[in-house]
Amino acid sequence: MVEAAVRTDPLGFPGRLLVRVPPLARDASLAAALWLVTFGPGRLEGATGIVLQTALVLPLVWRRRAPRLVFGVIGAVALAQWLLGVQSPADAALLIALGTVAARSPGRSAWAAGLVAVAGAVLAAARWAPEGRFLASAAAMTAGVAASALLGAHTRIRRAAREDRVARLERERDERARLAVAEERARIARELHDSVTHSLSVVVALADAVVHARPADALAVTGRIAETGRQALTDMRRSLGLLQNAGSDAEADAEPDAERHPPPGVAQLGALCERMGAAGLTTRLRVDGDATRVPAAAQLTVHRLVQESLTNALRHTPEGTSAEVRVSCALRAVTVEVTDDGPAVPVPAPGRGLAGMRERAAAYGGVLRAGPLPGGGWRVFVRLDPGGAP
């Protein structure tokens, strides 16, 4: 834990402490330190010397707020110092101001400040350089000016790159958030489509059966309709709960509802087949293996795949059609196969139901195959890899 914290904190403790200090206070500390360091030989004696040195250093306090103005004021004071014929190490303030202009102002301002500083270096060399050392002194001071300007430009480039990187990361974060919302909406849409389409198909089939049922059987059919309607309401309530919890603590809010209405899984396939049989599609179920070892989310996918396959069979086949569901739960894979013996039909145009089934299968590394059987009927087959789910 400590090692991870150090790696993700490039500034370290001193850097974090420095960042928390206001910029104005940092610049004031810099000006005070420069004043103390340069207070010594080479300055004018008396009050005039103190005023001149203070005038060179004090503007640095506002160098971040008004870099060009600060450079101009320090340059004017340096010119006055040159006219008085006094050398002072406090002239380093001009280089600091130049670096600040290069770091915080547009290119033209930086070039203009650099030319002014170079002119000052040439004037200083012309006045104070030892005899025969003018060129060397001018070159040395010009090199200092160039180094200060380049350091400021480098700081500006790094700041721009950092801001660009932060903006790019924010865009990527927003894009990931939009993709996550879109994926969640698509998942909820699949849930609503599968549960509502199935329930309505069963209700319609049962309602049609009531018309032809004997009075003694009509009550049982009506009870099946009510049971299917209640199941549809439960599924709808669960899906709407996902939407309501999207902006809150989803785990804390969804836990009580999950206890009251757990998502359907392999264990509920028997009840599903019974409802389909009551609606007119006789369905046989065979489950091999231990379904309790399959994750709940994968079991929900299996349930929805079987539900959608049987719903399609109920909607697109005539009365008297039967279906068979085979689920195999192995250690590394779950296979689902749903077949019916209805008449041969042409392959339908891709719809929301089949597309949703493929998306569910793809979420667990599976590829769904659906199509007519050679001797008639329809087959849906998919192999899921619960361990490879994202």
N, C-alpha and C positions, 0 to 999 in steps of 0.2 A: 504493500500500500504506500509506504514512504517513497520507494523508488519510483512508483508510477506518478506520485505527486510531483517529485522533482523533475521528471521528464516532461510533464505537461505544464511546468511553470518556468519558462525560459528566463524570466526576469530575476527570480530568486528573491530572498527576503529584502536585501538592500534596494533592489530595483522596484519592488512593490511599494516600499516605503517612500522612495523618491517620487514615484508616480502620484502618490496621494498628496504630495505637497503642491499647493497651488502654483501655477507658472509664475505669477507675479512675485511670490515669495522666493522662488528659485532664482529668478533674475536679480532680485534685490540682494540675495546672498552672493551671487556672482559679482555684482558691482562692488559690494563691500569688500569681498576678498581681493579683487583686483586693485581697489584703492589702497588697501593695507599693504599688498605686495609691492606696489610701485611707489609707496610713500618713502622717499629716500633721496639719495643724491641724484642730481640732474633736474630737480624741479626749481621753480622760482622761490626765493626766500620770502618768508612772511606770509601775510594774508593773501597777497596776490597769487602766490604759488599754490596755496591750498585751494583757492577758488578755481584756478585754472585746471588743476588736477581733478577736482570734483566735477567741473563742467565736462571733462573728457569721459569720466566714468559713470556719473549719475544717470545719463540718458539710457544706459543699458537696462535699467529697471523696466522700461516700456518697449524694449526691442521687439517683443512678440506682437504687441498691439499695433505699433506704428513703425515697422522696420525702416521704411524709406525716410520718414521724418527723423528718426533717431540717427540714421547714418548721416543725414544732412547736417544735423546739429553738431554731431561729433566731428564731422569734416570741417565745419566752420571753426570750431574751437581749435582743431589741429592746425588750421591755416593761421589763426591768430598766434598760436604757439610758435609756428615757423617764422612769422613776422617778428616776434620777440626774440628769436634766435635761441630758444631754449629747447634742449632735448629732454625727453621724458619717456620712461618705459610705459607710461600710461597710454601711449599711442597704440598699444595693443588693443585698446577699446575699438579703434577704427577697424581692425581686422575682424573682431567679433561682430561688429555691426555689419560689415560686408558679408560675412558668412550668413548672418540672419536674413539679409536682403536676398541673397542667392537661394536660401531655403524657403522663403515665404512669399516672394514677389515674382511676378511674371518675368520672362526672359529679358525683355528690353530694360527693365529696371535693374536687373542684375548686371547686364552688360554696362549700363551707364555708371553704376556704382563701381564696378571693376575698373573702368577707365579712369574715373576720378581717383581711385586708390592708387593706380599705377602712376598717374601724374603726381600725386603726393609723394610716392616713393622716389620718383626721379628728382623732384625738388629737394627732398630731404638728402638724397645722395649728393646732389650738386652743392648743397650748403655744408654738409657735415662730413662728407667722406674724406679720408686722409688723402694727401696729395698723391696723385697717380693711381688711386684706387676707386675712381668714380664708377667705372663700368662694373667692377666687381661688386661694389656696394649697391648700385642700382639693380644689378641682376639678382643679388641676394634678397633685397627687399621686394622686388617684383615677384620672385619665386614665392615669398611669403604671402603676398597678395593673391597669387594664383592658387596656392594651396588652400587658403581660406575660402575663396570663391568655389573651388571644386568640392571642398568638404560640404559647403552649404548646398550646392547643386545635388550632391549625392544624397544628402538628407532629404531634399525635396523629392527626388526620384523614389527613394525608399518609402516616403510617406504616401506618395501617389500609388505605388505598387501595393502597399498595405491597404489603403482605402479601396483600391480596385479588388483586392482579394476578399476583403470583408464584404463588399457589395456582391461579389460573385457567390460567396458562401451564403449570403442572405437570400439571393435569388434561388440558389439550389435548395436551401431549406424550404422556401415558399413553394418551390416546384414539388419537392417531396411531399409537403403537406397537401398540396392539391391532388397529387397522385394517390396519396393515402385516402383522402376523402372520396375520390372517384372510385377507388377500389372498394371502399366500404359501402358506398352506395350501390355499386354493381352487385356486391355480395348480398346486401339486403334485398335488392330487386330480385335476385335469384330465389332467395328464401320466400319472398311474397309470391312470386310466380309459381314456384313448385307447390307451396302449401295451398294457396287459393285456387289455382287451377285444378289440383287434385280434388280438393273438397267440393268445389262447384260441380265438377264432372260427376262425382259420386252422388251428390244431392240431386242433380238432374236425372241421373239414371234411376235412382230410387224413387223420385217423384213420378217418372214415367211408369215404374213398376206398380205404384199405388193404384193407378187407373185400372190395371188388369188384375190386381190382386183380389183374392177373396176377402170378404169383410173380416174374417178371423185373422188373416195375415196382414191386413192393412195397418193394424196397430203396431205390429213388429217393424214393418217397413218405416212407419212414421217415427218410431223410436230410433231407428238407424239414422234417419235424416237429422233428428235432433242431436244425436251423438256426433255425427260428422260435423254439424254446425258448431257444436261446442269445441271440437278439436280445431276447426278453422279459426275460431275466435282466440283460442290459446296461442296458435301459431302467429296470428296477427298481432296479438298483444306482445309476444316475445320480440317480433321484428320491430314493432314501434318502440319497445323499450330500448332496443339498440340505438335507434335514432335519438331518443331522449337522453341517453347516457353519453352521447358523442361529445358533448361539451362539458361533462362533469367527470367526477371520479368514477369511471365505468366499473371498475372492479367492486368498489364498495356499494354502488347503487344496484348493480346487476346481480349480486350474490343472493339476496333474498328471493328475487324472481327466479333465479336458476334453481333454488331449492324447491320452490312451489311448482315450477313448470320446467323440469329438466329437458334438454333437447332430446329428440327421439334418436334411437340408435338401432343396433342389430336386434336387441331384445324386443323392440316394438314392431318388427317386421311381421310377426304372427298376427297382431291386431290389424295391421295394414292389409294383409292378405284376406282376413275375414271380412273387412269392409268392402274390399273389391269383389269378393264372392257374393256378398249381399247385394251389391250393385249390378251383378250379372256376369262378372268375369271370374269364373272359377279359377282359383290360384293355388298352386301347390308350392310349398316352401321347404327348402333343404339348406341347413346351416351346418357346415363342417368346421371343426376346430373350436378353439376357445376364444369367443368374441370379447371376453372381458379384458384380454390382453391388448386389444385394439384401442388406441386413444379415442376419447369422446368425440373430438372434432372429426376424425376419420369415420367413426361410426355414423355421425350425422350425414357425412357425404354419402356413405353407403345407403343409408335410409332414403335420402333424397333421390339418388340415382334409381333405386328400385321404385320409389313412388312415382317419379316422372315416367319411367318406362311402362309401368302398369296403367298409369293414367292415359298415356298415348294409346295403349292397346285397347282400353275401354272406349275411348273416343272414336277410334278408327277401324274397329272390327265389329262384325255383326253379332247379334245375340247368339249365345251358345259357344263362343270362343273361350278357350281355356288358356291359362298361362302357367309357366313354371319359373320359380326363382331359385337360383343356386348361389349360395354365398360360401366361400372358403376362406377361413381366417388362419393364415399361417404365420410363422414367426416374423418373416420379412415382407410379406405381401398379403393383400386381401384381393380376391377376385370376385367379381359379381357378374352373373349371367342371367339374363331375363329373356325368355322366349315365349312365343305364343303360336297357336296353330290356326290363326286366322287365314283367310284367303290371301293369295299373293297380291300385293299392291305395288304400284310404282313408288320409287323413292321420292318422298315429299321434298318440297323446297325447304332449305334450311330455315328454321324458325327460332324463336327465343328459347323454347324448351330444350331443343337439341344443342344449341350453342351454350346454354347454361350448364348442361350436363358435361360438355367437353371442358368448360372452364373449371368445373368442380374436379373433374378427373385430373386435369393438368396441374392443379394445386398440389396434388400428391404424386407427381411424376408419372401419371398414367395417361394412356392414350385410349380414348373411347372408340370402339368400332360398332357401328349400327348399320343394319341393312337387312334385306329380305333373305329368307332361307331358300335353298334350291327347290324344296318340295312344297313351299308355301309357308306363310307365317313370317315372323319378324324376330330378329335376335339383337340384343344389346349385350356387349361384353366389354369389361374394363378391368384392368389390373392396377391396383393402387399400391404405392410404397409409402406407408405412414411414416417410416423412419426418415424418408427423404423430403418430408414437407418442409417448406421454408419456415 
